[in-house]
Amino acid sequence: MSPRVVITGLGTIVPKAPNVAAFELMLRQGRSSITYRPEAEAHGLSCHVAGVPEVDEQRLAAITIPAQRRSMNGIMDLATLAAIECWQQAGLPYTPGDDGPMDPHTGMVFGTGIAGVETLCATVAPSVESAQVRQLGAKRVEQTMSSGAAACVSGLLGIGGPVISPSAAGTTGSACLVQALRLLRAGLCRRILAGSAETSNIYTWAMFDAMRVLVRDGNHDPASASRPFSAAAAGFVASGGAGALMLETLESARERGAHIYAELAGGYENCGGQRSGGTMTRQSPEGVERCIRGALVDAAVHPREIDYVNAHSTATMGDRNEIRSIANALSRNGDDFPWVNATKSLIGHCIGGAGSVESVATVLQLHGGFLHPSLNCEAVHSEIAAIDSRIPRRCLEKPLTTALKTSFGFGDVNACLIFRAWPN
């Protein structure tokens, strides 16, 4: 029989919320973290707003040693801050610079979507173009490889189990949790640090701006720019951040006397094959519905047990398709639809970091018995008006039992998770 998997630690850093406590307060207050970015306007982008997490250098200095810190770049900074917070929340010992034995019972599944793009663009490319490659130094490869963040953190923590770095666009964070769940069920580890990270910078914004998928009419009021579910939805707001969750077998957690936040009851990932309406940038409805149903089966959860959905919704036309797919997969609509909100309405789209950050938000709401408001959807899009009453516009204190987290990404890839509240 497969072991049950629980969550014993959380860590996060997002714009205007440098840790889990600040993030939960932001969720409860329904406070936007989107800001005007003068560099976006100066570089000719149409979207001048974004979410940018601020790295606390003093905090980083306290959890690393100088030799480690000198080797790190932005993606490693975010991953380290979230991962060490998660590790310590889980009650596991950590000493900066420790060179003791590694832990063969702990693994890591931690990914990114675009990795160290700012290092490539701001440092590597200019040095190569100016024939000054000798000035690059010896650390650029590890700073730009897609596994760089996981490699950095696993070294800090002495992780001796498998260290895996998936990359699946906006699905990355949730896909990491699905893969970690499978490793734990297979008995290959006792615990796994799972999550993802993404930086927020002018180079990433520019690529999405060129696709015309970023909001273009929110420059005058950044807090109102991210509008999932809304009739006024006009594109997403690019953001960055990192989320980390300590997944652990129930047996291991009980042996340690660890605090349990929630249970990860199941998960599923698939691809729509870019068929039946799916493309490189649009999800196949059939693929999404199949992914949701797969997660329910994996968790042995009936559709009627879902009382909350943390939606992927980005404030694009995909929102309406997502709601329809959830309604079809659960056979529930109108006032019978579960409560649903979009964390991106507060913090924007963290790209590869989105699934893990929003999973932390989901666990916090299950654990704390509340629903954070979805901002900027005073008028719901007409195609999903039937679920208007199920979208909280203010924080609701409400006991929750079972949550569905949906994540989708370019390439028509999907990942869905089922979390259960834990009766501590």
SEFIFI-142263 format. One line per 8 residues: number of its first residue (from 1); their letters; for each residue x, y, z of C-alpha. Coordinates in nm, 3 decimals. Example, Ala and Ser with C-alpha at 12.3 -4.5 7.8 and 13.67 -1.06 7.14 Angstrom:
! SEFIFI-142263
1) AS) 1.230 -0.450 0.780 ~ 1.367 -0.106 0.714
***
This chain:
! SEFIFI-142263
1) MSPRVVIT) 0.000 0.000 0.000 ~ 0.138 0.343 -0.095 ~ 0.227 0.569 0.197 ~ 0.023 0.881 0.263 ~ 0.211 1.201 0.188 ~ 0.180 1.510 0.407 ~ 0.321 1.863 0.404 ~ 0.541 1.950 0.701
9) GLGTIVPK) 0.702 2.275 0.588 ~ 0.631 2.577 0.368 ~ 0.852 2.848 0.226 ~ 0.789 3.132 -0.016 ~ 0.900 3.468 -0.144 ~ 0.676 3.676 -0.370 ~ 0.647 4.049 -0.446 ~ 0.590 4.244 -0.122
17) APNVAAFE) 0.586 3.923 0.085 ~ 0.933 3.788 0.172 ~ 0.815 3.486 0.373 ~ 0.518 3.264 0.449 ~ 0.378 3.477 0.733 ~ 0.380 3.790 0.515 ~ 0.228 3.595 0.226 ~ -0.060 3.468 0.439
25) LMLRQGRS) -0.127 3.822 0.562 ~ -0.131 3.946 0.202 ~ -0.378 3.673 0.107 ~ -0.608 3.752 0.399 ~ -0.596 4.126 0.330 ~ -0.648 4.081 -0.044 ~ -0.362 4.319 -0.113 ~ -0.212 4.356 -0.461
33) SITYRPEA) 0.167 4.340 -0.499 ~ 0.179 4.464 -0.860 ~ 0.380 4.784 -0.915 ~ 0.475 5.027 -1.190 ~ 0.816 4.941 -1.341 ~ 0.989 5.241 -1.501 ~ 1.242 5.017 -1.675 ~ 0.961 4.853 -1.871
41) EAHGLSCH) 0.843 5.190 -2.002 ~ 1.200 5.304 -2.070 ~ 1.265 4.994 -2.284 ~ 0.954 5.047 -2.497 ~ 0.731 4.772 -2.357 ~ 0.357 4.820 -2.381 ~ 0.303 4.679 -2.030 ~ 0.464 4.890 -1.759
49) VAGVPEVD) 0.355 4.688 -1.454 ~ 0.492 4.369 -1.299 ~ 0.546 4.187 -0.974 ~ 0.907 4.185 -0.854 ~ 1.013 4.008 -0.531 ~ 1.272 4.190 -0.322 ~ 1.567 3.983 -0.200 ~ 1.666 4.045 0.161
57) EQRLAAIT) 2.046 4.046 0.148 ~ 2.080 4.033 0.527 ~ 1.861 3.725 0.545 ~ 2.057 3.558 0.266 ~ 2.383 3.639 0.442 ~ 2.249 3.474 0.758 ~ 2.170 3.144 0.583 ~ 2.476 3.115 0.359
65) IPAQRRSM) 2.850 3.161 0.391 ~ 3.037 3.419 0.175 ~ 3.183 3.160 -0.064 ~ 2.834 3.027 -0.138 ~ 2.679 3.371 -0.169 ~ 2.936 3.484 -0.426 ~ 2.832 3.199 -0.656 ~ 2.459 3.278 -0.652
73) NGIMDLAT) 2.243 3.475 -0.894 ~ 1.880 3.586 -0.884 ~ 1.712 3.250 -0.942 ~ 1.935 3.089 -0.678 ~ 1.857 3.369 -0.432 ~ 1.481 3.314 -0.457 ~ 1.509 2.935 -0.442 ~ 1.738 2.951 -0.139
81) LAAIECWQ) 1.515 3.188 0.058 ~ 1.203 2.976 0.001 ~ 1.377 2.641 0.049 ~ 1.559 2.724 0.372 ~ 1.242 2.871 0.523 ~ 1.057 2.552 0.427 ~ 1.334 2.331 0.566 ~ 1.341 2.513 0.899
89) QAGLPYTP) 0.960 2.522 0.921 ~ 0.967 2.146 0.884 ~ 1.183 2.130 1.196 ~ 1.493 2.002 1.018 ~ 1.839 2.114 1.135 ~ 2.034 2.359 0.923 ~ 2.371 2.521 0.980 ~ 2.515 2.754 0.712
97) GDDGPMDP) 2.832 2.612 0.562 ~ 2.782 2.271 0.722 ~ 3.008 2.010 0.559 ~ 2.875 1.713 0.753 ~ 2.730 1.395 0.601 ~ 2.462 1.417 0.334 ~ 2.109 1.290 0.395 ~ 2.032 0.993 0.165
105) HTGMVFGT) 1.667 0.978 0.275 ~ 1.579 1.326 0.148 ~ 1.535 1.424 -0.217 ~ 1.456 1.741 -0.408 ~ 1.229 1.813 -0.705 ~ 1.267 2.182 -0.781 ~ 1.227 2.346 -1.121 ~ 1.222 2.674 -1.310
113) GIAGVETL) 1.055 2.786 -1.629 ~ 1.312 3.020 -1.785 ~ 1.599 2.975 -1.535 ~ 1.881 3.233 -1.536 ~ 1.769 3.434 -1.835 ~ 1.883 3.763 -1.680 ~ 2.235 3.627 -1.633 ~ 2.245 3.513 -1.995
121) CATVAPSV) 2.113 3.842 -2.127 ~ 2.282 4.092 -1.896 ~ 2.617 3.920 -1.847 ~ 2.696 3.634 -2.084 ~ 2.573 3.778 -2.414 ~ 2.737 4.123 -2.376 ~ 3.070 3.965 -2.274 ~ 3.066 3.732 -2.573
129) ESAQVRQL) 2.963 4.004 -2.819 ~ 3.244 4.233 -2.696 ~ 3.501 3.950 -2.706 ~ 3.555 3.971 -2.330 ~ 3.477 3.610 -2.242 ~ 3.764 3.592 -1.994 ~ 3.567 3.826 -1.770 ~ 3.272 3.587 -1.742
137) GAKRVEQT) 3.419 3.392 -1.454 ~ 3.369 3.026 -1.373 ~ 3.013 3.037 -1.235 ~ 2.800 3.131 -1.536 ~ 2.718 2.775 -1.642 ~ 2.578 2.677 -1.302 ~ 2.391 3.008 -1.281 ~ 2.218 2.958 -1.616
145) MSSGAAAC) 2.156 2.583 -1.635 ~ 1.796 2.487 -1.568 ~ 1.902 2.275 -1.271 ~ 2.111 2.554 -1.120 ~ 1.864 2.653 -0.846 ~ 1.815 2.291 -0.735 ~ 2.188 2.224 -0.746 ~ 2.256 2.531 -0.530
153) VSGLLGIG) 1.996 2.447 -0.266 ~ 2.070 2.074 -0.253 ~ 2.431 2.160 -0.179 ~ 2.336 2.397 0.101 ~ 2.119 2.129 0.262 ~ 2.330 1.821 0.193 ~ 2.050 1.640 0.010 ~ 2.162 1.291 -0.086
161) GPVISPSA) 1.850 1.150 -0.252 ~ 1.743 1.222 -0.609 ~ 1.769 1.588 -0.715 ~ 1.548 1.655 -1.018 ~ 1.476 1.982 -1.201 ~ 1.164 1.967 -1.420 ~ 1.079 2.255 -1.653 ~ 0.726 2.276 -1.793
169) AGTTGSAC) 0.648 2.646 -1.840 ~ 0.362 2.763 -1.615 ~ 0.298 2.406 -1.502 ~ 0.647 2.360 -1.357 ~ 0.573 2.406 -0.986 ~ 0.273 2.175 -0.976 ~ 0.450 1.916 -1.195 ~ 0.733 1.913 -0.940
177) LVQALRLL) 0.486 1.826 -0.664 ~ 0.332 1.546 -0.872 ~ 0.672 1.394 -0.938 ~ 0.776 1.426 -0.574 ~ 0.454 1.254 -0.469 ~ 0.533 0.960 -0.696 ~ 0.888 0.926 -0.562 ~ 0.761 0.916 -0.205
185) RAGLCRRI) 0.492 0.662 -0.286 ~ 0.755 0.446 -0.454 ~ 0.953 0.439 -0.129 ~ 1.259 0.609 -0.280 ~ 1.270 0.883 -0.016 ~ 1.125 0.966 0.324 ~ 1.087 1.334 0.243 ~ 1.128 1.559 -0.059
193) LAGSAETS) 1.172 1.934 -0.084 ~ 0.950 2.025 -0.380 ~ 0.885 2.357 -0.549 ~ 0.997 2.604 -0.813 ~ 1.122 2.956 -0.870 ~ 1.129 3.227 -1.136 ~ 1.290 3.569 -1.150 ~ 1.104 3.875 -1.278
201) NIYTWAMF) 1.310 4.093 -1.511 ~ 1.299 4.310 -1.821 ~ 1.411 4.028 -2.051 ~ 1.128 3.796 -1.952 ~ 0.874 4.078 -1.964 ~ 0.991 4.178 -2.313 ~ 0.941 3.828 -2.457 ~ 0.586 3.804 -2.326
209) DAMRVLVR) 0.516 4.165 -2.421 ~ 0.614 4.083 -2.779 ~ 0.359 3.798 -2.775 ~ 0.091 4.052 -2.678 ~ -0.019 3.838 -2.384 ~ 0.060 4.097 -2.113 ~ -0.204 4.346 -2.003 ~ -0.173 4.678 -2.186
217) DGNHDPAS) -0.438 4.892 -2.021 ~ -0.327 4.864 -1.658 ~ -0.032 5.104 -1.654 ~ -0.230 5.383 -1.488 ~ -0.334 5.165 -1.192 ~ -0.103 4.868 -1.124 ~ -0.322 4.722 -0.848 ~ -0.611 4.681 -1.094
225) ASRPFSAA) -0.404 4.532 -1.377 ~ -0.438 4.161 -1.295 ~ -0.802 4.062 -1.357 ~ -0.867 3.686 -1.363 ~ -1.233 3.589 -1.428 ~ -1.319 3.948 -1.519 ~ -1.510 4.081 -1.817 ~ -1.226 4.335 -1.836
233) AAGFVASG) -0.949 4.071 -1.841 ~ -0.692 4.185 -2.096 ~ -0.377 3.980 -2.040 ~ -0.161 3.865 -1.751 ~ 0.087 4.053 -1.533 ~ 0.437 3.902 -1.530 ~ 0.579 3.832 -1.187 ~ 0.836 3.624 -1.004
241) GAGALMLE) 0.890 3.436 -0.683 ~ 0.952 3.097 -0.533 ~ 0.752 2.840 -0.340 ~ 0.873 2.534 -0.152 ~ 0.681 2.254 0.024 ~ 0.829 1.975 0.235 ~ 0.652 1.658 0.128 ~ 0.700 1.372 0.371
249) TLESARER) 0.558 1.028 0.431 ~ 0.310 1.026 0.715 ~ 0.521 0.766 0.895 ~ 0.831 0.987 0.881 ~ 0.639 1.297 0.993 ~ 0.491 1.113 1.291 ~ 0.828 0.969 1.391 ~ 0.971 1.323 1.400
257) GAHIYAEL) 0.665 1.471 1.570 ~ 0.644 1.721 1.285 ~ 0.360 1.968 1.247 ~ 0.142 1.873 0.950 ~ -0.010 2.153 0.738 ~ -0.211 1.939 0.497 ~ -0.207 1.617 0.299 ~ -0.116 1.593 -0.069
265) AGGYENCG) -0.373 1.329 -0.151 ~ -0.307 1.299 -0.523 ~ -0.185 1.452 -0.844 ~ -0.176 1.401 -1.216 ~ 0.003 1.552 -1.515 ~ -0.055 1.514 -1.886 ~ -0.051 1.689 -2.222 ~ -0.335 1.773 -2.456
273) GQRSGGTM) -0.108 1.690 -2.749 ~ -0.188 2.025 -2.912 ~ -0.496 1.857 -3.057 ~ -0.872 1.915 -3.019 ~ -0.833 2.289 -2.970 ~ -0.494 2.275 -2.801 ~ -0.193 2.465 -2.939 ~ 0.150 2.567 -2.818
281) TRQSPEGV) -0.013 2.850 -2.620 ~ -0.366 2.721 -2.560 ~ -0.485 2.422 -2.359 ~ -0.691 2.144 -2.512 ~ -1.015 2.128 -2.308 ~ -1.011 1.750 -2.338 ~ -0.659 1.737 -2.195 ~ -0.751 1.963 -1.902
289) ERCIRGAL) -1.059 1.761 -1.814 ~ -0.862 1.437 -1.837 ~ -0.596 1.582 -1.605 ~ -0.851 1.690 -1.342 ~ -1.022 1.351 -1.350 ~ -0.684 1.179 -1.326 ~ -0.597 1.373 -1.012 ~ -0.933 1.285 -0.854
297) VDAAVHPR) -0.882 0.916 -0.927 ~ -0.524 0.926 -0.797 ~ -0.644 1.087 -0.472 ~ -0.951 0.860 -0.445 ~ -1.160 1.177 -0.410 ~ -1.517 1.214 -0.540 ~ -1.587 1.532 -0.739 ~ -1.843 1.641 -0.480
305) EIDYVNAH) -1.574 1.643 -0.210 ~ -1.394 1.935 -0.373 ~ -1.500 2.247 -0.186 ~ -1.230 2.484 -0.314 ~ -1.036 2.539 -0.637 ~ -0.718 2.745 -0.660 ~ -0.736 2.823 -1.030 ~ -0.450 2.873 -1.271
313) STATMGDR) -0.650 3.163 -1.419 ~ -0.422 3.427 -1.570 ~ -0.668 3.697 -1.689 ~ -0.668 3.574 -2.048 ~ -0.929 3.391 -2.257 ~ -0.798 3.072 -2.100 ~ -0.988 3.159 -1.780 ~ -1.325 3.085 -1.938
321) NEIRSIAN) -1.201 2.762 -2.089 ~ -1.055 2.656 -1.755 ~ -1.379 2.715 -1.566 ~ -1.574 2.522 -1.827 ~ -1.329 2.231 -1.807 ~ -1.348 2.223 -1.426 ~ -1.728 2.232 -1.440 ~ -1.731 1.945 -1.690
329) ALSRNGDD) -1.476 1.735 -1.500 ~ -1.659 1.778 -1.168 ~ -2.010 1.778 -1.320 ~ -2.081 2.087 -1.111 ~ -2.179 2.437 -1.218 ~ -2.360 2.747 -1.101 ~ -2.415 2.766 -0.725 ~ -2.303 2.402 -0.703
337) FPWVNATK) -1.953 2.494 -0.824 ~ -1.678 2.486 -0.556 ~ -1.541 2.810 -0.418 ~ -1.277 2.938 -0.660 ~ -1.019 3.215 -0.649 ~ -0.710 3.323 -0.844 ~ -0.393 3.400 -0.648 ~ -0.257 3.568 -0.962
345) SLIGHCIG) -0.505 3.851 -0.905 ~ -0.284 3.955 -0.611 ~ 0.069 3.867 -0.721 ~ 0.059 3.823 -1.100 ~ 0.187 3.522 -1.293 ~ 0.511 3.380 -1.150 ~ 0.558 3.165 -1.466 ~ 0.761 2.860 -1.358
353) GAGSVESV) 0.717 2.959 -0.993 ~ 0.337 2.988 -1.016 ~ 0.234 2.630 -0.936 ~ 0.441 2.603 -0.621 ~ 0.364 2.954 -0.491 ~ -0.008 2.896 -0.550 ~ 0.016 2.553 -0.384 ~ 0.154 2.727 -0.076
361) ATVLQLHG) -0.144 2.964 -0.095 ~ -0.379 2.666 -0.123 ~ -0.227 2.492 0.180 ~ -0.237 2.812 0.386 ~ -0.609 2.849 0.315 ~ -0.684 2.486 0.398 ~ -0.477 2.506 0.715 ~ -0.613 2.845 0.821
369) GFLHPSLN) -0.975 2.793 0.720 ~ -1.013 3.096 0.495 ~ -1.057 3.200 0.131 ~ -0.859 3.492 -0.002 ~ -1.044 3.737 -0.227 ~ -1.002 3.745 -0.603 ~ -0.927 4.102 -0.699 ~ -1.053 4.302 -0.994
377) CEAVHSEI) -1.344 4.083 -1.100 ~ -1.634 4.302 -0.997 ~ -1.797 4.212 -1.329 ~ -1.738 3.848 -1.417 ~ -1.699 3.752 -1.781 ~ -2.038 3.665 -1.929 ~ -1.926 3.314 -2.028 ~ -1.864 3.219 -1.663
385) AAIDSRIP) -2.137 3.430 -1.503 ~ -2.298 3.114 -1.366 ~ -2.024 3.081 -1.101 ~ -2.024 3.448 -0.998 ~ -2.148 3.364 -0.647 ~ -1.859 3.120 -0.595 ~ -1.579 3.378 -0.637 ~ -1.495 3.550 -0.305
393) RRCLEKPL) -1.448 3.928 -0.332 ~ -1.345 3.960 0.034 ~ -1.168 3.729 0.271 ~ -1.405 3.461 0.398 ~ -1.343 3.263 0.714 ~ -1.457 2.920 0.602 ~ -1.352 2.566 0.702 ~ -1.223 2.383 0.395
401) TTALKTSF) -1.162 2.012 0.355 ~ -1.047 1.930 0.001 ~ -0.887 2.155 -0.260 ~ -0.810 2.122 -0.629 ~ -0.509 2.314 -0.764 ~ -0.494 2.350 -1.143 ~ -0.186 2.449 -1.344 ~ -0.135 2.482 -1.718
409) GFGDVNAC) 0.157 2.577 -1.939 ~ 0.277 2.649 -2.291 ~ 0.304 2.328 -2.486 ~ -0.049 2.228 -2.382 ~ 0.085 2.067 -2.064 ~ -0.124 2.030 -1.747 ~ -0.076 1.937 -1.383 ~ -0.346 1.911 -1.115
417) LIFRAWPN) -0.314 1.848 -0.741 ~ -0.558 1.744 -0.469 ~ -0.488 1.870 -0.116 ~ -0.675 1.767 0.198 ~ -0.697 1.960 0.522 ~ -0.523 1.792 0.816 ~ -0.694 1.780 1.158 ~ -0.406 1.876 1.385
***
